[in-house]
Amino acid sequence: MDSRKDTVVVEMMVNGEQSRMFIARHDQGDAYACIDACVDKLERQLTDYNKKVRNRKHPQSGPVPMSPDGANQVEQ
């Protein structure tokens, strides 16, 4: 947190796994507003990264076709 003449600058850095860094910086409003904004930015970054990693490990596949009797059977 850096407090200049009339402005407050807050920068937060979070170290993630595999050398991944998440950085948020905010410089408008008072100190508490800057901290809240940085936390919101970091929360969004972490959520987006988590979704990206989750989708990479388990990609969504299309719907499985159903047979007329309701059972999923693979014909050979």
mmCIF file of the N, C-alpha and C atoms, coordinates in Angstrom:
data_MODEL
# 
_entry.id   MODEL 
# 
loop_
_atom_site.group_PDB 
_atom_site.id 
_atom_site.type_symbol 
_atom_site.label_atom_id 
_atom_site.label_alt_id 
_atom_site.label_comp_id 
_atom_site.label_asym_id 
_atom_site.label_entity_id 
_atom_site.label_seq_id 
_atom_site.pdbx_PDB_ins_code 
_atom_site.Cartn_x 
_atom_site.Cartn_y 
_atom_site.Cartn_z 
_atom_site.occupancy 
_atom_site.B_iso_or_equiv 
_atom_site.pdbx_formal_charge 
_atom_site.auth_seq_id 
_atom_site.auth_comp_id 
_atom_site.auth_asym_id 
_atom_site.auth_atom_id 
_atom_site.pdbx_PDB_model_num 
ATOM 1   N N  . MET A 1 1  ? 0.854   -1.167  0.000   1.00 0.00 ? 1  MET A N  1 
ATOM 2   C CA . MET A 1 1  ? 0.000   0.000   0.000   1.00 0.00 ? 1  MET A CA 1 
ATOM 3   C C  . MET A 1 1  ? 0.897   1.225   0.000   1.00 0.00 ? 1  MET A C  1 
ATOM 4   N N  . ASP A 1 2  ? 0.647   2.121   -0.936  1.00 0.00 ? 2  ASP A N  1 
ATOM 5   C CA . ASP A 1 2  ? 1.439   3.327   -1.076  1.00 0.00 ? 2  ASP A CA 1 
ATOM 6   C C  . ASP A 1 2  ? 0.513   4.521   -0.939  1.00 0.00 ? 2  ASP A C  1 
ATOM 7   N N  . SER A 1 3  ? 0.814   5.421   -0.026  1.00 0.00 ? 3  SER A N  1 
ATOM 8   C CA . SER A 1 3  ? -0.017  6.593   0.199   1.00 0.00 ? 3  SER A CA 1 
ATOM 9   C C  . SER A 1 3  ? 0.744   7.828   -0.257  1.00 0.00 ? 3  SER A C  1 
ATOM 10  N N  . ARG A 1 4  ? 0.300   8.382   -1.365  1.00 0.00 ? 4  ARG A N  1 
ATOM 11  C CA . ARG A 1 4  ? 0.913   9.605   -1.878  1.00 0.00 ? 4  ARG A CA 1 
ATOM 12  C C  . ARG A 1 4  ? 0.193   10.790  -1.295  1.00 0.00 ? 4  ARG A C  1 
ATOM 13  N N  . LYS A 1 5  ? 0.358   11.950  -1.909  1.00 0.00 ? 5  LYS A N  1 
ATOM 14  C CA . LYS A 1 5  ? -0.224  13.185  -1.377  1.00 0.00 ? 5  LYS A CA 1 
ATOM 15  C C  . LYS A 1 5  ? -1.746  13.073  -1.217  1.00 0.00 ? 5  LYS A C  1 
ATOM 16  N N  . ASP A 1 6  ? -2.455  12.786  -2.299  1.00 0.00 ? 6  ASP A N  1 
ATOM 17  C CA . ASP A 1 6  ? -3.918  12.718  -2.230  1.00 0.00 ? 6  ASP A CA 1 
ATOM 18  C C  . ASP A 1 6  ? -4.488  11.366  -2.654  1.00 0.00 ? 6  ASP A C  1 
ATOM 19  N N  . THR A 1 7  ? -3.647  10.438  -3.055  1.00 0.00 ? 7  THR A N  1 
ATOM 20  C CA . THR A 1 7  ? -4.150  9.164   -3.543  1.00 0.00 ? 7  THR A CA 1 
ATOM 21  C C  . THR A 1 7  ? -3.553  8.002   -2.764  1.00 0.00 ? 7  THR A C  1 
ATOM 22  N N  . VAL A 1 8  ? -4.275  6.917   -2.774  1.00 0.00 ? 8  VAL A N  1 
ATOM 23  C CA . VAL A 1 8  ? -3.814  5.681   -2.154  1.00 0.00 ? 8  VAL A CA 1 
ATOM 24  C C  . VAL A 1 8  ? -3.708  4.634   -3.261  1.00 0.00 ? 8  VAL A C  1 
ATOM 25  N N  . VAL A 1 9  ? -2.598  3.944   -3.312  1.00 0.00 ? 9  VAL A N  1 
ATOM 26  C CA . VAL A 1 9  ? -2.385  2.898   -4.302  1.00 0.00 ? 9  VAL A CA 1 
ATOM 27  C C  . VAL A 1 9  ? -2.204  1.580   -3.557  1.00 0.00 ? 9  VAL A C  1 
ATOM 28  N N  . VAL A 1 10 ? -3.033  0.595   -3.912  1.00 0.00 ? 10 VAL A N  1 
ATOM 29  C CA . VAL A 1 10 ? -2.944  -0.720  -3.299  1.00 0.00 ? 10 VAL A CA 1 
ATOM 30  C C  . VAL A 1 10 ? -2.621  -1.726  -4.397  1.00 0.00 ? 10 VAL A C  1 
ATOM 31  N N  . GLU A 1 11 ? -1.627  -2.567  -4.163  1.00 0.00 ? 11 GLU A N  1 
ATOM 32  C CA . GLU A 1 11 ? -1.268  -3.621  -5.090  1.00 0.00 ? 11 GLU A CA 1 
ATOM 33  C C  . GLU A 1 11 ? -1.118  -4.908  -4.294  1.00 0.00 ? 11 GLU A C  1 
ATOM 34  N N  . MET A 1 12 ? -1.810  -5.943  -4.746  1.00 0.00 ? 12 MET A N  1 
ATOM 35  C CA . MET A 1 12 ? -1.748  -7.236  -4.079  1.00 0.00 ? 12 MET A CA 1 
ATOM 36  C C  . MET A 1 12 ? -1.215  -8.264  -5.062  1.00 0.00 ? 12 MET A C  1 
ATOM 37  N N  . MET A 1 13 ? -0.324  -9.130  -4.578  1.00 0.00 ? 13 MET A N  1 
ATOM 38  C CA . MET A 1 13 ? 0.227   -10.206 -5.401  1.00 0.00 ? 13 MET A CA 1 
ATOM 39  C C  . MET A 1 13 ? 0.006   -11.525 -4.680  1.00 0.00 ? 13 MET A C  1 
ATOM 40  N N  . VAL A 1 14 ? -0.498  -12.499 -5.413  1.00 0.00 ? 14 VAL A N  1 
ATOM 41  C CA . VAL A 1 14 ? -0.734  -13.829 -4.869  1.00 0.00 ? 14 VAL A CA 1 
ATOM 42  C C  . VAL A 1 14 ? 0.087   -14.813 -5.692  1.00 0.00 ? 14 VAL A C  1 
ATOM 43  N N  . ASN A 1 15 ? 0.909   -15.598 -5.014  1.00 0.00 ? 15 ASN A N  1 
ATOM 44  C CA . ASN A 1 15 ? 1.689   -16.638 -5.681  1.00 0.00 ? 15 ASN A CA 1 
ATOM 45  C C  . ASN A 1 15 ? 0.861   -17.909 -5.758  1.00 0.00 ? 15 ASN A C  1 
ATOM 46  N N  . GLY A 1 16 ? 0.675   -18.387 -6.982  1.00 0.00 ? 16 GLY A N  1 
ATOM 47  C CA . GLY A 1 16 ? -0.072  -19.617 -7.188  1.00 0.00 ? 16 GLY A CA 1 
ATOM 48  C C  . GLY A 1 16 ? 0.863   -20.764 -7.473  1.00 0.00 ? 16 GLY A C  1 
ATOM 49  N N  . GLU A 1 17 ? 0.282   -21.886 -7.773  1.00 0.00 ? 17 GLU A N  1 
ATOM 50  C CA . GLU A 1 17 ? 1.091   -23.059 -8.081  1.00 0.00 ? 17 GLU A CA 1 
ATOM 51  C C  . GLU A 1 17 ? 1.729   -22.907 -9.455  1.00 0.00 ? 17 GLU A C  1 
ATOM 52  N N  . GLN A 1 18 ? 2.819   -23.605 -9.659  1.00 0.00 ? 18 GLN A N  1 
ATOM 53  C CA . GLN A 1 18 ? 3.555   -23.634 -10.919 1.00 0.00 ? 18 GLN A CA 1 
ATOM 54  C C  . GLN A 1 18 ? 3.979   -22.232 -11.365 1.00 0.00 ? 18 GLN A C  1 
ATOM 55  N N  . SER A 1 19 ? 4.476   -21.446 -10.439 1.00 0.00 ? 19 SER A N  1 
ATOM 56  C CA . SER A 1 19 ? 5.014   -20.106 -10.715 1.00 0.00 ? 19 SER A CA 1 
ATOM 57  C C  . SER A 1 19 ? 3.974   -19.160 -11.304 1.00 0.00 ? 19 SER A C  1 
ATOM 58  N N  . ARG A 1 20 ? 2.708   -19.374 -11.036 1.00 0.00 ? 20 ARG A N  1 
ATOM 59  C CA . ARG A 1 20 ? 1.639   -18.499 -11.524 1.00 0.00 ? 20 ARG A CA 1 
ATOM 60  C C  . ARG A 1 20 ? 1.440   -17.386 -10.526 1.00 0.00 ? 20 ARG A C  1 
ATOM 61  N N  . MET A 1 21 ? 1.447   -16.126 -11.009 1.00 0.00 ? 21 MET A N  1 
ATOM 62  C CA . MET A 1 21 ? 1.234   -14.975 -10.132 1.00 0.00 ? 21 MET A CA 1 
ATOM 63  C C  . MET A 1 21 ? -0.057  -14.270 -10.521 1.00 0.00 ? 21 MET A C  1 
ATOM 64  N N  . PHE A 1 22 ? -0.816  -13.880 -9.532  1.00 0.00 ? 22 PHE A N  1 
ATOM 65  C CA . PHE A 1 22 ? -2.034  -13.116 -9.727  1.00 0.00 ? 22 PHE A CA 1 
ATOM 66  C C  . PHE A 1 22 ? -1.798  -11.747 -9.101  1.00 0.00 ? 22 PHE A C  1 
ATOM 67  N N  . ILE A 1 23 ? -1.994  -10.692 -9.885  1.00 0.00 ? 23 ILE A N  1 
ATOM 68  C CA . ILE A 1 23 ? -1.682  -9.342  -9.425  1.00 0.00 ? 23 ILE A CA 1 
ATOM 69  C C  . ILE A 1 23 ? -2.913  -8.465  -9.611  1.00 0.00 ? 23 ILE A C  1 
ATOM 70  N N  . ALA A 1 24 ? -3.232  -7.679  -8.587  1.00 0.00 ? 24 ALA A N  1 
ATOM 71  C CA . ALA A 1 24 ? -4.331  -6.717  -8.656  1.00 0.00 ? 24 ALA A CA 1 
ATOM 72  C C  . ALA A 1 24 ? -3.822  -5.380  -8.135  1.00 0.00 ? 24 ALA A C  1 
ATOM 73  N N  . ARG A 1 25 ? -4.169  -4.310  -8.833  1.00 0.00 ? 25 ARG A N  1 
ATOM 74  C CA . ARG A 1 25 ? -3.732  -2.967  -8.453  1.00 0.00 ? 25 ARG A CA 1 
ATOM 75  C C  . ARG A 1 25 ? -4.929  -2.038  -8.566  1.00 0.00 ? 25 ARG A C  1 
ATOM 76  N N  . HIS A 1 26 ? -5.098  -1.185  -7.589  1.00 0.00 ? 26 HIS A N  1 
ATOM 77  C CA . HIS A 1 26 ? -6.206  -0.227  -7.602  1.00 0.00 ? 26 HIS A CA 1 
ATOM 78  C C  . HIS A 1 26 ? -5.733  1.071   -6.959  1.00 0.00 ? 26 HIS A C  1 
ATOM 79  N N  . ASP A 1 27 ? -6.158  2.203   -7.544  1.00 0.00 ? 27 ASP A N  1 
ATOM 80  C CA . ASP A 1 27 ? -5.684  3.492   -7.032  1.00 0.00 ? 27 ASP A CA 1 
ATOM 81  C C  . ASP A 1 27 ? -6.764  4.570   -6.974  1.00 0.00 ? 27 ASP A C  1 
ATOM 82  N N  . GLN A 1 28 ? -8.020  4.172   -6.862  1.00 0.00 ? 28 GLN A N  1 
ATOM 83  C CA . GLN A 1 28 ? -9.096  5.156   -6.783  1.00 0.00 ? 28 GLN A CA 1 
ATOM 84  C C  . GLN A 1 28 ? -9.864  4.973   -5.488  1.00 0.00 ? 28 GLN A C  1 
ATOM 85  N N  . GLY A 1 29 ? -10.186 6.054   -4.825  1.00 0.00 ? 29 GLY A N  1 
ATOM 86  C CA . GLY A 1 29 ? -10.936 5.995   -3.585  1.00 0.00 ? 29 GLY A CA 1 
ATOM 87  C C  . GLY A 1 29 ? -10.027 5.931   -2.375  1.00 0.00 ? 29 GLY A C  1 
ATOM 88  N N  . ASP A 1 30 ? -10.623 5.638   -1.241  1.00 0.00 ? 30 ASP A N  1 
ATOM 89  C CA . ASP A 1 30 ? -9.836  5.556   -0.009  1.00 0.00 ? 30 ASP A CA 1 
ATOM 90  C C  . ASP A 1 30 ? -9.192  4.171   0.114   1.00 0.00 ? 30 ASP A C  1 
ATOM 91  N N  . ALA A 1 31 ? -8.443  3.975   1.168   1.00 0.00 ? 31 ALA A N  1 
ATOM 92  C CA . ALA A 1 31 ? -7.664  2.747   1.340   1.00 0.00 ? 31 ALA A CA 1 
ATOM 93  C C  . ALA A 1 31 ? -8.560  1.512   1.410   1.00 0.00 ? 31 ALA A C  1 
ATOM 94  N N  . TYR A 1 32 ? -9.662  1.598   2.139   1.00 0.00 ? 32 TYR A N  1 
ATOM 95  C CA . TYR A 1 32 ? -10.537 0.437   2.283   1.00 0.00 ? 32 TYR A CA 1 
ATOM 96  C C  . TYR A 1 32 ? -11.220 0.082   0.965   1.00 0.00 ? 32 TYR A C  1 
ATOM 97  N N  . ALA A 1 33 ? -11.592 1.097   0.184   1.00 0.00 ? 33 ALA A N  1 
ATOM 98  C CA . ALA A 1 33 ? -12.196 0.844   -1.123  1.00 0.00 ? 33 ALA A CA 1 
ATOM 99  C C  . ALA A 1 33 ? -11.180 0.201   -2.068  1.00 0.00 ? 33 ALA A C  1 
ATOM 100 N N  . CYS A 1 34 ? -9.936  0.632   -1.999  1.00 0.00 ? 34 CYS A N  1 
ATOM 101 C CA . CYS A 1 34 ? -8.887  0.047   -2.834  1.00 0.00 ? 34 CYS A CA 1 
ATOM 102 C C  . CYS A 1 34 ? -8.638  -1.410  -2.462  1.00 0.00 ? 34 CYS A C  1 
ATOM 103 N N  . ILE A 1 35 ? -8.626  -1.701  -1.177  1.00 0.00 ? 35 ILE A N  1 
ATOM 104 C CA . ILE A 1 35 ? -8.423  -3.082  -0.726  1.00 0.00 ? 35 ILE A CA 1 
ATOM 105 C C  . ILE A 1 35 ? -9.577  -3.960  -1.186  1.00 0.00 ? 35 ILE A C  1 
ATOM 106 N N  . ASP A 1 36 ? -10.805 -3.477  -1.045  1.00 0.00 ? 36 ASP A N  1 
ATOM 107 C CA . ASP A 1 36 ? -11.970 -4.246  -1.500  1.00 0.00 ? 36 ASP A CA 1 
ATOM 108 C C  . ASP A 1 36 ? -11.922 -4.490  -3.008  1.00 0.00 ? 36 ASP A C  1 
ATOM 109 N N  . ALA A 1 37 ? -11.530 -3.478  -3.769  1.00 0.00 ? 37 ALA A N  1 
ATOM 110 C CA . ALA A 1 37 ? -11.456 -3.630  -5.219  1.00 0.00 ? 37 ALA A CA 1 
ATOM 111 C C  . ALA A 1 37 ? -10.379 -4.638  -5.603  1.00 0.00 ? 37 ALA A C  1 
ATOM 112 N N  . CYS A 1 38 ? -9.244  -4.601  -4.921  1.00 0.00 ? 38 CYS A N  1 
ATOM 113 C CA . CYS A 1 38 ? -8.179  -5.565  -5.202  1.00 0.00 ? 38 CYS A CA 1 
ATOM 114 C C  . CYS A 1 38 ? -8.615  -6.986  -4.874  1.00 0.00 ? 38 CYS A C  1 
ATOM 115 N N  . VAL A 1 39 ? -9.305  -7.159  -3.776  1.00 0.00 ? 39 VAL A N  1 
ATOM 116 C CA . VAL A 1 39 ? -9.798  -8.489  -3.404  1.00 0.00 ? 39 VAL A CA 1 
ATOM 117 C C  . VAL A 1 39 ? -10.796 -8.991  -4.452  1.00 0.00 ? 39 VAL A C  1 
ATOM 118 N N  . ASP A 1 40 ? -11.681 -8.104  -4.936  1.00 0.00 ? 40 ASP A N  1 
ATOM 119 C CA . ASP A 1 40 ? -12.633 -8.496  -5.972  1.00 0.00 ? 40 ASP A CA 1 
ATOM 120 C C  . ASP A 1 40 ? -11.914 -8.906  -7.257  1.00 0.00 ? 40 ASP A C  1 
ATOM 121 N N  . LYS A 1 41 ? -10.887 -8.142  -7.640  1.00 0.00 ? 41 LYS A N  1 
ATOM 122 C CA . LYS A 1 41 ? -10.130 -8.467  -8.850  1.00 0.00 ? 41 LYS A CA 1 
ATOM 123 C C  . LYS A 1 41 ? -9.420  -9.809  -8.702  1.00 0.00 ? 41 LYS A C  1 
ATOM 124 N N  . LEU A 1 42 ? -8.802  -10.031 -7.551  1.00 0.00 ? 42 LEU A N  1 
ATOM 125 C CA . LEU A 1 42 ? -8.103  -11.301 -7.335  1.00 0.00 ? 42 LEU A CA 1 
ATOM 126 C C  . LEU A 1 42 ? -9.074  -12.470 -7.304  1.00 0.00 ? 42 LEU A C  1 
ATOM 127 N N  . GLU A 1 43 ? -10.227 -12.268 -6.697  1.00 0.00 ? 43 GLU A N  1 
ATOM 128 C CA . GLU A 1 43 ? -11.236 -13.328 -6.657  1.00 0.00 ? 43 GLU A CA 1 
ATOM 129 C C  . GLU A 1 43 ? -11.674 -13.707 -8.070  1.00 0.00 ? 43 GLU A C  1 
ATOM 130 N N  . ARG A 1 44 ? -11.879 -12.711 -8.931  1.00 0.00 ? 44 ARG A N  1 
ATOM 131 C CA . ARG A 1 44 ? -12.270 -12.973 -10.310 1.00 0.00 ? 44 ARG A CA 1 
ATOM 132 C C  . ARG A 1 44 ? -11.159 -13.699 -11.064 1.00 0.00 ? 44 ARG A C  1 
ATOM 133 N N  . GLN A 1 45 ? -9.916  -13.248 -10.877 1.00 0.00 ? 45 GLN A N  1 
ATOM 134 C CA . GLN A 1 45 ? -8.786  -13.891 -11.557 1.00 0.00 ? 45 GLN A CA 1 
ATOM 135 C C  . GLN A 1 45 ? -8.644  -15.353 -11.133 1.00 0.00 ? 45 GLN A C  1 
ATOM 136 N N  . LEU A 1 46 ? -8.745  -15.596 -9.835  1.00 0.00 ? 46 LEU A N  1 
ATOM 137 C CA . LEU A 1 46 ? -8.603  -16.965 -9.335  1.00 0.00 ? 46 LEU A CA 1 
ATOM 138 C C  . LEU A 1 46 ? -9.753  -17.857 -9.794  1.00 0.00 ? 46 LEU A C  1 
ATOM 139 N N  . THR A 1 47 ? -10.960 -17.322 -9.827  1.00 0.00 ? 47 THR A N  1 
ATOM 140 C CA . THR A 1 47 ? -12.114 -18.084 -10.299 1.00 0.00 ? 47 THR A CA 1 
ATOM 141 C C  . THR A 1 47 ? -11.967 -18.432 -11.766 1.00 0.00 ? 47 THR A C  1 
ATOM 142 N N  . ASP A 1 48 ? -11.560 -17.451 -12.585 1.00 0.00 ? 48 ASP A N  1 
ATOM 143 C CA . ASP A 1 48 ? -11.370 -17.709 -14.009 1.00 0.00 ? 48 ASP A CA 1 
ATOM 144 C C  . ASP A 1 48 ? -10.274 -18.743 -14.240 1.00 0.00 ? 48 ASP A C  1 
ATOM 145 N N  . TYR A 1 49 ? -9.183  -18.650 -13.498 1.00 0.00 ? 49 TYR A N  1 
ATOM 146 C CA . TYR A 1 49 ? -8.086  -19.599 -13.649 1.00 0.00 ? 49 TYR A CA 1 
ATOM 147 C C  . TYR A 1 49 ? -8.533  -21.008 -13.233 1.00 0.00 ? 49 TYR A C  1 
ATOM 148 N N  . ASN A 1 50 ? -9.297  -21.082 -12.151 1.00 0.00 ? 50 ASN A N  1 
ATOM 149 C CA . ASN A 1 50 ? -9.788  -22.377 -11.682 1.00 0.00 ? 50 ASN A CA 1 
ATOM 150 C C  . ASN A 1 50 ? -10.706 -23.018 -12.723 1.00 0.00 ? 50 ASN A C  1 
ATOM 151 N N  . LYS A 1 51 ? -11.578 -22.235 -13.344 1.00 0.00 ? 51 LYS A N  1 
ATOM 152 C CA . LYS A 1 51 ? -12.456 -22.758 -14.394 1.00 0.00 ? 51 LYS A CA 1 
ATOM 153 C C  . LYS A 1 51 ? -11.642 -23.225 -15.582 1.00 0.00 ? 51 LYS A C  1 
ATOM 154 N N  . LYS A 1 52 ? -10.615 -22.464 -15.943 1.00 0.00 ? 52 LYS A N  1 
ATOM 155 C CA . LYS A 1 52 ? -9.760  -22.821 -17.074 1.00 0.00 ? 52 LYS A CA 1 
ATOM 156 C C  . LYS A 1 52 ? -9.051  -24.147 -16.824 1.00 0.00 ? 52 LYS A C  1 
ATOM 157 N N  . VAL A 1 53 ? -8.503  -24.312 -15.628 1.00 0.00 ? 53 VAL A N  1 
ATOM 158 C CA . VAL A 1 53 ? -7.797  -25.550 -15.287 1.00 0.00 ? 53 VAL A CA 1 
ATOM 159 C C  . VAL A 1 53 ? -8.775  -26.712 -15.220 1.00 0.00 ? 53 VAL A C  1 
ATOM 160 N N  . ARG A 1 54 ? -9.924  -26.503 -14.643 1.00 0.00 ? 54 ARG A N  1 
ATOM 161 C CA . ARG A 1 54 ? -10.925 -27.565 -14.518 1.00 0.00 ? 54 ARG A CA 1 
ATOM 162 C C  . ARG A 1 54 ? -11.404 -28.017 -15.898 1.00 0.00 ? 54 ARG A C  1 
ATOM 163 N N  . ASN A 1 55 ? -11.628 -27.090 -16.812 1.00 0.00 ? 55 ASN A N  1 
ATOM 164 C CA . ASN A 1 55 ? -12.086 -27.446 -18.147 1.00 0.00 ? 55 ASN A CA 1 
ATOM 165 C C  . ASN A 1 55 ? -10.990 -28.151 -18.944 1.00 0.00 ? 55 ASN A C  1 
ATOM 166 N N  . ARG A 1 56 ? -9.740  -27.836 -18.671 1.00 0.00 ? 56 ARG A N  1 
ATOM 167 C CA . ARG A 1 56 ? -8.636  -28.488 -19.370 1.00 0.00 ? 56 ARG A CA 1 
ATOM 168 C C  . ARG A 1 56 ? -8.531  -29.952 -18.947 1.00 0.00 ? 56 ARG A C  1 
ATOM 169 N N  . LYS A 1 57 ? -8.761  -30.229 -17.671 1.00 0.00 ? 57 LYS A N  1 
ATOM 170 C CA . LYS A 1 57 ? -8.636  -31.600 -17.177 1.00 0.00 ? 57 LYS A CA 1 
ATOM 171 C C  . LYS A 1 57 ? -9.824  -32.464 -17.569 1.00 0.00 ? 57 LYS A C  1 
ATOM 172 N N  . HIS A 1 58 ? -11.012 -31.890 -17.637 1.00 0.00 ? 58 HIS A N  1 
ATOM 173 C CA . HIS A 1 58 ? -12.227 -32.640 -17.946 1.00 0.00 ? 58 HIS A CA 1 
ATOM 174 C C  . HIS A 1 58 ? -13.031 -31.868 -18.993 1.00 0.00 ? 58 HIS A C  1 
ATOM 175 N N  . PRO A 1 59 ? -12.660 -31.984 -20.254 1.00 0.00 ? 59 PRO A N  1 
ATOM 176 C CA . PRO A 1 59 ? -13.400 -31.232 -21.281 1.00 0.00 ? 59 PRO A CA 1 
ATOM 177 C C  . PRO A 1 59 ? -14.840 -31.717 -21.378 1.00 0.00 ? 59 PRO A C  1 
ATOM 178 N N  . GLN A 1 60 ? -15.698 -30.790 -21.686 1.00 0.00 ? 60 GLN A N  1 
ATOM 179 C CA . GLN A 1 60 ? -17.112 -31.122 -21.829 1.00 0.00 ? 60 GLN A CA 1 
ATOM 180 C C  . GLN A 1 60 ? -17.315 -31.853 -23.142 1.00 0.00 ? 60 GLN A C  1 
ATOM 181 N N  . SER A 1 61 ? -17.990 -32.970 -23.102 1.00 0.00 ? 61 SER A N  1 
ATOM 182 C CA . SER A 1 61 ? -18.315 -33.689 -24.325 1.00 0.00 ? 61 SER A CA 1 
ATOM 183 C C  . SER A 1 61 ? -19.781 -33.451 -24.641 1.00 0.00 ? 61 SER A C  1 
ATOM 184 N N  . GLY A 1 62 ? -20.147 -33.778 -25.866 1.00 0.00 ? 62 GLY A N  1 
ATOM 185 C CA . GLY A 1 62 ? -21.532 -33.606 -26.277 1.00 0.00 ? 62 GLY A CA 1 
ATOM 186 C C  . GLY A 1 62 ? -22.444 -34.582 -25.559 1.00 0.00 ? 62 GLY A C  1 
ATOM 187 N N  . PRO A 1 63 ? -23.753 -34.425 -25.724 1.00 0.00 ? 63 PRO A N  1 
ATOM 188 C CA . PRO A 1 63 ? -24.694 -35.339 -25.066 1.00 0.00 ? 63 PRO A CA 1 
ATOM 189 C C  . PRO A 1 63 ? -24.569 -36.744 -25.631 1.00 0.00 ? 63 PRO A C  1 
ATOM 190 N N  . VAL A 1 64 ? -24.775 -37.717 -24.771 1.00 0.00 ? 64 VAL A N  1 
ATOM 191 C CA . VAL A 1 64 ? -24.700 -39.124 -25.161 1.00 0.00 ? 64 VAL A CA 1 
ATOM 192 C C  . VAL A 1 64 ? -26.041 -39.508 -25.770 1.00 0.00 ? 64 VAL A C  1 
ATOM 193 N N  . PRO A 1 65 ? -26.037 -40.046 -26.991 1.00 0.00 ? 65 PRO A N  1 
ATOM 194 C CA . PRO A 1 65 ? -27.320 -40.413 -27.619 1.00 0.00 ? 65 PRO A CA 1 
ATOM 195 C C  . PRO A 1 65 ? -27.980 -41.563 -26.858 1.00 0.00 ? 65 PRO A C  1 
ATOM 196 N N  . MET A 1 66 ? -29.268 -41.479 -26.715 1.00 0.00 ? 66 MET A N  1 
ATOM 197 C CA . MET A 1 66 ? -30.028 -42.500 -26.008 1.00 0.00 ? 66 MET A CA 1 
ATOM 198 C C  . MET A 1 66 ? -30.664 -43.452 -27.015 1.00 0.00 ? 66 MET A C  1 
ATOM 199 N N  . SER A 1 67 ? -30.727 -44.705 -26.638 1.00 0.00 ? 67 SER A N  1 
ATOM 200 C CA . SER A 1 67 ? -31.421 -45.674 -27.485 1.00 0.00 ? 67 SER A CA 1 
ATOM 201 C C  . SER A 1 67 ? -32.925 -45.536 -27.250 1.00 0.00 ? 67 SER A C  1 
ATOM 202 N N  . PRO A 1 68 ? -33.748 -46.041 -28.145 1.00 0.00 ? 68 PRO A N  1 
ATOM 203 C CA . PRO A 1 68 ? -35.202 -45.875 -27.986 1.00 0.00 ? 68 PRO A CA 1 
ATOM 204 C C  . PRO A 1 68 ? -35.753 -46.451 -26.689 1.00 0.00 ? 68 PRO A C  1 
ATOM 205 N N  . ASP A 1 69 ? -35.118 -47.496 -26.140 1.00 0.00 ? 69 ASP A N  1 
ATOM 206 C CA . ASP A 1 69 ? -35.634 -48.080 -24.908 1.00 0.00 ? 69 ASP A CA 1 
ATOM 207 C C  . ASP A 1 69 ? -35.116 -47.362 -23.664 1.00 0.00 ? 69 ASP A C  1 
ATOM 208 N N  . GLY A 1 70 ? -34.283 -46.317 -23.850 1.00 0.00 ? 70 GLY A N  1 
ATOM 209 C CA . GLY A 1 70 ? -33.817 -45.515 -22.718 1.00 0.00 ? 70 GLY A CA 1 
ATOM 210 C C  . GLY A 1 70 ? -32.485 -45.918 -22.167 1.00 0.00 ? 70 GLY A C  1 
ATOM 211 N N  . ALA A 1 71 ? -31.905 -47.018 -22.645 1.00 0.00 ? 71 ALA A N  1 
ATOM 212 C CA . ALA A 1 71 ? -30.610 -47.489 -22.144 1.00 0.00 ? 71 ALA A CA 1 
ATOM 213 C C  . ALA A 1 71 ? -29.509 -47.003 -23.084 1.00 0.00 ? 71 ALA A C  1 
ATOM 214 N N  . ASN A 1 72 ? -28.392 -46.645 -22.525 1.00 0.00 ? 72 ASN A N  1 
ATOM 215 C CA . ASN A 1 72 ? -27.233 -46.254 -23.317 1.00 0.00 ? 72 ASN A CA 1 
ATOM 216 C C  . ASN A 1 72 ? -26.443 -47.485 -23.675 1.00 0.00 ? 72 ASN A C  1 
ATOM 217 N N  . GLN A 1 73 ? -26.496 -47.877 -24.920 1.00 0.00 ? 73 GLN A N  1 
ATOM 218 C CA . GLN A 1 73 ? -25.774 -49.058 -25.364 1.00 0.00 ? 73 GLN A CA 1 
ATOM 219 C C  . GLN A 1 73 ? -24.905 -48.666 -26.547 1.00 0.00 ? 73 GLN A C  1 
ATOM 220 N N  . VAL A 1 74 ? -23.705 -49.221 -26.579 1.00 0.00 ? 74 VAL A N  1 
ATOM 221 C CA . VAL A 1 74 ? -22.798 -48.987 -27.690 1.00 0.00 ? 74 VAL A CA 1 
ATOM 222 C C  . VAL A 1 74 ? -22.877 -50.201 -28.600 1.00 0.00 ? 74 VAL A C  1 
ATOM 223 N N  . GLU A 1 75 ? -23.216 -49.941 -29.857 1.00 0.00 ? 75 GLU A N  1 
ATOM 224 C CA . GLU A 1 75 ? -23.330 -51.045 -30.818 1.00 0.00 ? 75 GLU A CA 1 
ATOM 225 C C  . GLU A 1 75 ? -21.973 -51.314 -31.408 1.00 0.00 ? 75 GLU A C  1 
ATOM 226 N N  . GLN A 1 76 ? -21.692 -52.603 -31.636 1.00 0.00 ? 76 GLN A N  1 
ATOM 227 C CA . GLN A 1 76 ? -20.418 -52.988 -32.211 1.00 0.00 ? 76 GLN A CA 1 
ATOM 228 C C  . GLN A 1 76 ? -20.606 -53.669 -33.516 1.00 0.00 ? 76 GLN A C  1 
# 
